[in-house]
Amino acid sequence: MLRTVASFTEALEENPAPRRLGDVRLRYEPGRLLGESLPPSFLRRQLPGACLVLAALCSAGAVVGVLLGGDGAVASVPLALGMVAVALVGFALQLEGQLGRRRFVLHFPTERLRLERLRWAPGATRAEWVPFDEVTSVDVVERAPGRYALVVVWRPGGKDAKDEAETRREVLVEHIGAHEQAALLRVWRLLHNAFGLRGAGLAGA
């Protein structure tokens, strides 16, 4: 364990971690590496509520249209308003799900990775501990041309577990731009060193 911490310290000295990558701020403290996604803008936080307000107005319009009745052409308006209201509610739920922030902590004294999903609702934050030995890879995933994400992959029960269906994935960093390739490589190598994975130039190897 002491050698693991020492190797990671050596790796940081040779390959300092950037303070920011994609949508995540990075910070190193004695024995810990912390990454936390940036909070969404004020406008993004208001969008789900605005969609729900519009959905309520469309629903009210649909109810009024049904009560007033009318010919076939007019009767189709409440149906259209109802469909728009349902679509707006679904879109609002999707936006709300995207507002959750992420945090990860590499805790070297216990050799565990803590993954957190931070929610705005009190008590809704979800956390999970992953032993370093269960991490099988750290992958760079292309989301779109010039846009990347950093994903950690682990297998509960360890790297030698037989059941491929148990493989889990969690996003560490999103919205990495093409101009951040050097920083992305540094963080990727740093995480490989931390988890003891091969093929990233392990410190001390």
Backbone bond lengths (Angstrom), bond angles and torsions (degrees), N, CA, C in turn:
res aa  C-N    CA-C-N  psi(-1)  N-CA   C-N-CA  omega(-1)  CA-C   N-CA-C  phi
1 M - - - 1.469 - - 1.528 110.73 -
2 L 1.339 116.68 -44.64 1.456 120.35 179.48 1.517 110.37 -61.95
3 R 1.355 116.11 -37.90 1.457 120.12 178.71 1.525 110.54 -65.81
4 T 1.340 116.62 -35.90 1.466 120.22 178.41 1.519 110.74 -61.87
5 V 1.342 116.66 -47.02 1.454 120.79 179.39 1.515 110.41 -64.58
6 A 1.341 116.49 -40.95 1.457 120.12 179.67 1.516 111.02 -64.18
7 S 1.352 117.44 -41.92 1.459 121.11 179.38 1.524 110.95 -62.99
8 F 1.330 116.07 -40.55 1.457 119.41 179.67 1.520 110.61 -66.91
9 T 1.327 117.68 -39.83 1.466 121.30 177.43 1.519 110.24 -62.03
10 E 1.328 116.66 -42.46 1.459 120.14 177.34 1.530 110.95 -62.64
11 A 1.342 115.86 -41.32 1.468 119.87 179.53 1.523 110.92 -62.97
12 L 1.327 117.24 -39.28 1.463 120.44 178.67 1.519 111.49 -65.82
13 E 1.335 116.58 -37.35 1.454 120.01 179.22 1.525 111.00 -65.78
14 E 1.352 116.12 -39.13 1.458 120.30 -179.84 1.528 112.18 -80.37
15 N 1.302 116.79 -27.01 1.463 121.63 -171.50 1.520 109.29 -142.10
16 P 1.347 118.09 73.52 1.476 121.03 -173.53 1.523 112.32 -57.83
17 A 1.318 115.02 141.26 1.466 120.30 178.52 1.524 109.88 -75.64
18 P 1.333 118.00 135.97 1.471 119.48 175.17 1.522 109.92 -67.75
19 R 1.316 115.83 158.45 1.461 119.45 179.40 1.514 112.70 -77.33
20 R 1.324 115.96 -18.91 1.464 118.79 179.80 1.510 109.43 -148.88
21 L 1.339 115.68 143.16 1.454 122.64 173.78 1.519 107.34 -144.62
22 G 1.341 116.07 124.48 1.455 119.70 -178.62 1.512 111.23 56.28
23 D 1.341 116.43 -124.29 1.470 120.23 -178.33 1.531 112.22 -99.19
24 V 1.337 117.53 20.59 1.462 121.13 -174.57 1.532 111.10 -123.70
25 R 1.318 115.22 135.98 1.466 121.64 168.78 1.521 108.43 -92.63
26 L 1.336 116.61 135.75 1.455 122.32 -179.26 1.520 110.18 -112.17
27 R 1.322 115.11 141.36 1.472 120.23 179.30 1.522 109.10 -146.55
28 Y 1.333 115.54 132.00 1.463 119.83 177.75 1.516 109.35 -105.57
29 E 1.326 114.91 129.85 1.458 122.31 174.00 1.525 107.27 -122.98
30 P 1.319 118.70 159.75 1.468 119.58 179.24 1.527 112.07 -51.36
31 G 1.317 115.56 115.65 1.457 120.52 178.39 1.505 115.43 83.15
32 R 1.340 117.88 0.17 1.469 119.20 -176.95 1.527 110.64 -145.17
33 L 1.318 115.26 144.40 1.459 122.65 168.25 1.513 107.24 -118.63
34 L 1.333 117.02 123.89 1.458 121.90 -176.64 1.524 110.29 -115.09
35 G 1.316 115.98 137.63 1.454 122.60 173.37 1.518 109.39 -132.22
36 E 1.327 116.94 130.97 1.465 120.24 -178.65 1.510 109.40 -138.47
37 S 1.328 115.99 130.87 1.458 120.14 -179.48 1.522 110.12 -69.02
38 L 1.320 115.02 150.34 1.462 121.30 -178.96 1.529 109.96 -70.28
39 P 1.330 117.23 147.48 1.476 119.10 177.99 1.519 110.69 -68.35
40 P 1.323 118.14 146.39 1.468 120.38 177.89 1.520 110.72 -67.08
41 S 1.306 115.45 157.85 1.457 120.49 -179.76 1.535 110.68 -66.76
42 F 1.325 115.81 163.23 1.466 121.02 179.16 1.527 110.56 -59.43
43 L 1.333 116.65 -39.81 1.466 120.50 -179.08 1.528 110.71 -63.35
44 R 1.341 116.92 -43.43 1.470 119.59 -179.99 1.525 111.42 -64.75
45 R 1.327 117.43 -33.86 1.467 119.82 178.93 1.522 111.85 -69.44
46 Q 1.346 117.74 -25.86 1.464 121.17 -178.90 1.523 113.31 -86.96
47 L 1.335 117.50 -18.15 1.463 119.91 -174.27 1.533 113.85 -60.93
48 P 1.354 119.98 -44.84 1.474 117.82 179.30 1.524 112.87 -58.61
49 G 1.326 117.39 -41.86 1.461 120.63 178.62 1.512 112.18 -64.40
50 A 1.343 116.36 -40.06 1.463 119.76 178.66 1.528 110.86 -63.97
51 C 1.334 116.99 -39.01 1.471 120.52 178.09 1.524 111.00 -64.17
52 L 1.332 116.54 -39.36 1.468 119.43 179.59 1.523 111.02 -67.72
53 V 1.333 117.57 -36.95 1.471 120.57 176.81 1.526 110.05 -63.03
54 L 1.327 116.71 -45.50 1.471 120.05 178.00 1.527 110.89 -62.82
55 A 1.343 116.75 -37.98 1.462 120.13 178.56 1.526 110.44 -63.42
56 A 1.340 116.67 -40.23 1.466 120.40 178.82 1.525 110.78 -64.43
57 L 1.329 116.97 -40.29 1.463 120.21 178.61 1.530 110.96 -65.39
58 C 1.327 116.35 -41.29 1.464 119.53 178.24 1.532 110.93 -64.76
59 S 1.329 116.12 -39.34 1.468 119.66 178.51 1.521 110.52 -64.07
60 A 1.342 115.86 -43.24 1.460 119.09 177.96 1.525 111.09 -62.26
61 G 1.325 116.77 -40.84 1.457 120.34 177.26 1.515 112.15 -63.08
62 A 1.348 116.12 -38.61 1.461 119.50 178.35 1.517 111.49 -65.08
63 V 1.345 116.42 -41.42 1.469 120.16 179.46 1.530 110.28 -63.90
64 V 1.324 116.44 -44.27 1.468 119.95 179.21 1.525 110.55 -61.93
65 G 1.346 116.54 -41.55 1.462 120.37 179.51 1.517 111.89 -62.34
66 V 1.335 116.77 -39.80 1.468 120.03 178.61 1.520 110.56 -65.94
67 L 1.341 116.95 -41.50 1.464 120.28 -178.68 1.524 111.87 -66.72
68 L 1.331 116.53 -36.44 1.462 119.72 -178.95 1.522 111.52 -75.97
69 G 1.333 115.91 -29.05 1.467 119.12 -179.95 1.512 110.47 69.95
70 G 1.327 117.09 -160.30 1.457 121.16 -179.84 1.511 110.65 138.59
71 D 1.355 114.80 -173.92 1.459 118.77 -179.91 1.531 110.36 -75.76
72 G 1.332 115.51 -176.60 1.464 120.85 -175.06 1.509 113.33 -59.77
73 A 1.341 117.45 -42.65 1.460 120.97 -177.73 1.516 110.66 -64.65
74 V 1.351 115.84 -43.00 1.467 119.54 -179.49 1.526 110.55 -70.77
75 A 1.338 117.43 -34.49 1.459 121.28 -177.93 1.529 111.94 -65.90
76 S 1.329 117.30 -23.84 1.466 119.79 179.95 1.529 111.80 -74.12
77 V 1.338 117.30 -18.36 1.477 120.60 -179.01 1.523 111.62 -65.05
78 P 1.365 119.82 -47.67 1.470 118.59 177.58 1.526 113.24 -58.38
79 L 1.346 116.44 -37.64 1.462 119.80 178.23 1.523 110.85 -63.38
80 A 1.331 115.73 -43.51 1.469 119.54 179.23 1.525 110.80 -63.91
81 L 1.348 116.07 -42.19 1.462 119.50 178.89 1.536 111.14 -63.83
82 G 1.330 116.06 -38.84 1.464 119.33 177.68 1.516 112.00 -63.42
83 M 1.325 117.18 -40.92 1.463 120.83 179.05 1.529 111.11 -66.37
84 V 1.334 115.86 -39.07 1.469 119.58 177.23 1.527 110.21 -64.00
85 A 1.345 116.28 -40.32 1.466 119.81 179.77 1.525 111.22 -62.15
86 V 1.331 116.74 -43.19 1.473 120.49 178.63 1.522 110.39 -63.48
87 A 1.334 116.69 -42.22 1.467 120.47 179.67 1.527 110.95 -63.46
88 L 1.337 116.50 -39.80 1.458 120.32 179.95 1.530 111.78 -66.30
89 V 1.337 116.43 -38.30 1.467 119.67 177.41 1.527 110.25 -64.31
90 G 1.332 116.47 -44.00 1.463 119.67 177.87 1.510 112.41 -61.65
91 F 1.337 116.16 -41.34 1.464 120.85 178.95 1.524 110.47 -65.65
92 A 1.326 116.97 -39.40 1.468 120.96 178.68 1.530 110.92 -62.84
93 L 1.342 116.71 -41.36 1.465 120.08 178.21 1.521 111.21 -65.17
94 Q 1.324 116.11 -38.39 1.465 120.14 177.94 1.530 110.82 -64.27
95 L 1.331 116.42 -44.09 1.467 120.58 178.60 1.526 111.31 -64.16
96 E 1.331 116.04 -39.69 1.461 120.34 179.48 1.532 110.64 -62.63
97 G 1.334 115.75 -39.38 1.461 119.16 178.44 1.514 112.44 -64.77
98 Q 1.328 116.98 -30.90 1.458 120.86 -179.87 1.519 113.12 -77.89
99 L 1.331 117.40 -11.98 1.460 120.29 -178.55 1.526 112.54 -77.77
100 G 1.330 116.37 -16.87 1.461 119.17 -179.28 1.517 111.36 -62.03
101 R 1.330 117.36 133.12 1.451 121.73 178.36 1.525 110.11 -92.26
102 R 1.332 115.77 160.13 1.447 122.06 -179.97 1.527 110.01 -116.11
103 R 1.316 114.87 147.06 1.456 120.40 172.67 1.518 108.40 -142.09
104 F 1.324 116.22 138.12 1.462 119.38 172.69 1.522 109.00 -132.14
105 V 1.321 114.54 145.54 1.460 121.31 -178.72 1.518 108.25 -133.48
106 L 1.337 116.45 120.94 1.454 120.61 171.77 1.521 106.99 -90.44
107 H 1.317 116.22 113.12 1.464 122.05 -175.44 1.525 108.02 -106.75
108 F 1.347 116.09 104.61 1.463 120.03 -171.17 1.519 114.86 -77.20
109 P 1.332 120.97 -34.91 1.472 118.24 177.94 1.525 113.26 -57.48
110 T 1.359 116.98 -34.18 1.469 120.09 179.18 1.527 112.46 -103.36
111 E 1.355 116.51 -2.23 1.465 121.98 -179.44 1.521 111.38 52.39
112 R 1.322 115.35 52.84 1.457 120.86 179.44 1.527 109.92 -137.15
113 L 1.328 114.68 149.58 1.456 123.11 175.62 1.521 108.51 -105.37
114 R 1.314 116.28 126.66 1.471 120.82 177.40 1.525 108.08 -103.72
115 L 1.322 115.75 123.70 1.460 122.73 178.41 1.520 108.57 -110.56
116 E 1.336 116.24 129.65 1.459 119.92 -177.86 1.518 110.12 -129.54
117 R 1.324 115.09 140.31 1.457 122.68 169.56 1.512 106.72 -109.89
118 L 1.324 117.43 109.94 1.460 122.36 -175.49 1.524 108.95 -90.67
119 R 1.306 116.73 122.41 1.465 122.36 179.49 1.514 109.77 -109.12
120 W 1.337 114.53 155.52 1.466 119.03 179.14 1.516 111.05 -74.66
121 A 1.319 117.08 -28.80 1.466 119.90 179.88 1.526 109.87 -72.51
122 P 1.332 118.56 134.96 1.467 121.09 179.75 1.524 111.62 -59.21
123 G 1.331 115.33 134.29 1.459 120.78 177.32 1.510 114.73 77.08
124 A 1.335 118.68 5.48 1.461 120.40 -177.10 1.521 113.12 -95.34
125 T 1.326 118.41 -1.52 1.453 121.34 -179.39 1.521 110.39 -66.83
126 R 1.332 115.91 134.61 1.467 122.18 179.72 1.513 109.10 -111.24
127 A 1.317 117.79 134.71 1.459 122.56 -178.94 1.525 110.02 -130.89
128 E 1.329 115.57 147.47 1.461 121.09 178.91 1.525 108.43 -144.76
129 W 1.346 115.67 139.15 1.461 122.09 178.11 1.529 109.17 -103.00
130 V 1.325 116.10 131.98 1.465 121.67 179.20 1.523 108.74 -124.31
131 P 1.341 119.14 116.53 1.465 120.40 175.31 1.532 111.39 -60.88
132 F 1.319 117.26 142.11 1.460 120.61 179.10 1.528 111.45 -53.78
133 D 1.331 117.27 -36.46 1.457 121.21 -176.77 1.522 112.89 -65.51
134 E 1.334 117.61 -18.40 1.458 120.42 -179.60 1.525 112.56 -88.54
135 V 1.340 117.86 -12.21 1.465 121.28 -179.42 1.525 108.89 -74.47
136 T 1.328 116.71 125.34 1.459 121.46 -178.23 1.527 112.91 -102.17
137 S 1.334 117.67 -25.79 1.469 119.58 178.76 1.521 110.40 -167.53
138 V 1.324 114.04 162.29 1.464 122.21 170.14 1.525 105.30 -124.18
139 D 1.326 116.68 113.06 1.461 121.88 -171.00 1.521 112.31 -106.50
140 V 1.324 114.93 143.65 1.460 121.95 170.27 1.520 107.19 -97.53
141 V 1.330 117.02 118.59 1.461 122.91 -175.88 1.524 109.23 -111.70
142 E 1.322 116.96 128.73 1.463 121.01 177.81 1.522 109.42 -84.11
143 R 1.335 116.34 116.68 1.465 121.24 178.80 1.526 111.59 -82.98
144 A 1.327 115.34 -38.95 1.460 123.53 -179.51 1.521 105.89 -158.59
145 P 1.319 118.12 165.91 1.462 118.62 178.53 1.533 111.79 -53.15
146 G 1.322 116.32 118.47 1.454 121.08 179.42 1.513 114.98 81.19
147 R 1.339 118.45 6.86 1.470 122.35 179.77 1.529 109.00 -127.44
148 Y 1.336 116.23 128.86 1.457 120.40 -172.74 1.526 111.22 -132.30
149 A 1.333 114.21 162.89 1.460 122.10 173.70 1.525 108.23 -133.44
150 L 1.330 115.94 153.30 1.460 122.66 177.38 1.521 107.59 -110.04
151 V 1.336 116.74 121.54 1.460 122.38 -172.23 1.524 109.70 -123.72
152 V 1.327 115.97 132.62 1.462 120.67 175.06 1.527 108.83 -96.45
153 V 1.321 116.24 137.98 1.464 122.73 -178.19 1.526 107.66 -120.96
154 W 1.335 116.21 132.31 1.459 118.94 177.48 1.522 110.02 -142.32
155 R 1.312 113.95 163.48 1.453 120.71 -178.91 1.524 108.42 -128.36
156 P 1.332 118.11 108.64 1.461 120.13 178.58 1.524 110.96 -53.59
157 G 1.310 115.42 130.80 1.458 119.96 -176.67 1.501 113.20 100.95
158 G 1.353 116.66 -7.70 1.455 119.46 175.94 1.510 113.38 110.03
159 K 1.338 115.33 167.60 1.460 122.22 -176.90 1.525 112.39 -63.46
160 D 1.338 118.09 -24.35 1.460 121.48 -176.38 1.527 113.23 -92.99
161 A 1.336 116.42 6.27 1.473 119.23 -179.89 1.530 109.50 -62.37
162 K 1.324 116.29 141.99 1.470 121.34 -173.65 1.525 112.64 -83.30
163 D 1.316 117.32 -30.21 1.465 121.19 -170.75 1.521 110.48 -81.02
164 E 1.337 117.39 104.22 1.461 121.78 -179.94 1.523 111.39 -65.79
165 A 1.348 117.12 -24.79 1.459 119.84 -178.23 1.523 111.57 -66.17
166 E 1.341 116.75 -18.34 1.455 120.73 -178.68 1.522 112.86 -82.57
167 T 1.320 117.25 -6.02 1.462 120.21 -179.04 1.524 110.01 -60.84
168 R 1.328 115.77 132.62 1.468 121.70 -178.63 1.525 109.38 -118.96
169 R 1.320 116.01 154.86 1.461 122.18 178.53 1.517 109.53 -137.56
170 E 1.314 115.34 146.25 1.465 120.18 175.99 1.529 108.43 -147.16
171 V 1.317 115.85 136.59 1.470 120.76 178.78 1.529 109.20 -75.23
172 L 1.330 115.99 129.75 1.454 121.21 173.16 1.517 111.10 -95.39
173 V 1.343 116.71 -44.47 1.463 121.69 -177.04 1.526 108.61 -136.88
174 E 1.320 115.70 135.36 1.466 122.19 175.59 1.533 109.62 -117.70
175 H 1.338 115.18 169.58 1.478 123.57 171.58 1.528 112.11 57.25
176 I 1.323 116.34 44.75 1.462 120.73 175.79 1.518 107.85 -86.00
177 G 1.324 116.38 123.45 1.453 121.37 -178.11 1.513 112.77 -85.71
178 A 1.337 115.46 163.46 1.466 120.33 179.63 1.520 111.61 -62.03
179 H 1.333 117.25 -29.30 1.459 120.44 -179.64 1.527 112.73 -73.32
180 E 1.342 117.71 -7.19 1.460 122.17 -179.00 1.526 112.56 -102.37
181 Q 1.317 117.30 19.00 1.454 119.65 -174.57 1.522 112.50 -61.13
182 A 1.333 117.50 -38.44 1.466 119.80 179.72 1.527 110.43 -64.78
183 A 1.330 116.78 -44.58 1.466 120.65 178.56 1.528 110.65 -65.60
184 L 1.337 116.85 -38.39 1.459 121.00 178.32 1.524 110.69 -61.68
185 L 1.318 116.97 -43.49 1.466 120.04 179.05 1.526 111.01 -63.58
186 R 1.341 117.64 -39.77 1.465 120.40 179.72 1.530 110.95 -63.67
187 V 1.323 116.20 -44.64 1.463 119.33 -179.26 1.522 110.66 -68.57
188 W 1.325 116.99 -40.30 1.465 120.67 177.85 1.522 111.20 -59.30
189 R 1.332 116.75 -46.24 1.463 120.44 179.09 1.527 110.74 -66.43
190 L 1.310 116.11 -38.50 1.463 120.46 179.53 1.531 110.81 -61.24
191 L 1.327 116.69 -44.98 1.464 120.24 -179.92 1.530 111.18 -67.30
192 H 1.323 116.70 -38.34 1.459 119.45 176.17 1.527 110.94 -60.67
193 N 1.314 117.11 -42.68 1.463 120.46 176.19 1.520 110.90 -61.22
194 A 1.330 116.15 -43.76 1.459 120.65 -176.14 1.525 111.19 -63.37
195 F 1.346 117.21 -41.50 1.461 120.87 -176.75 1.522 112.88 -86.31
196 G 1.340 116.32 -4.63 1.464 119.12 179.39 1.505 112.77 73.24
197 L 1.347 117.52 29.04 1.458 121.09 179.40 1.522 110.71 -83.77
198 R 1.303 116.28 153.50 1.462 120.70 -179.00 1.517 111.05 -86.71
199 G 1.329 114.33 159.46 1.459 119.84 173.23 1.507 115.25 87.45
200 A 1.352 118.32 12.13 1.463 119.63 179.87 1.519 110.92 -125.09
201 G 1.321 119.31 15.70 1.448 120.79 179.88 1.502 111.52 71.60
202 L 1.326 116.73 63.32 1.460 120.64 -176.01 1.513 110.95 -58.64
203 A 1.335 115.63 136.18 1.451 120.41 176.58 1.508 109.16 -60.91
204 G 1.312 115.54 131.00 1.461 119.90 177.80 1.512 113.18 85.74
205 A 1.345 117.93 -4.02 1.460 120.41 -178.62 1.515 110.67 -85.89
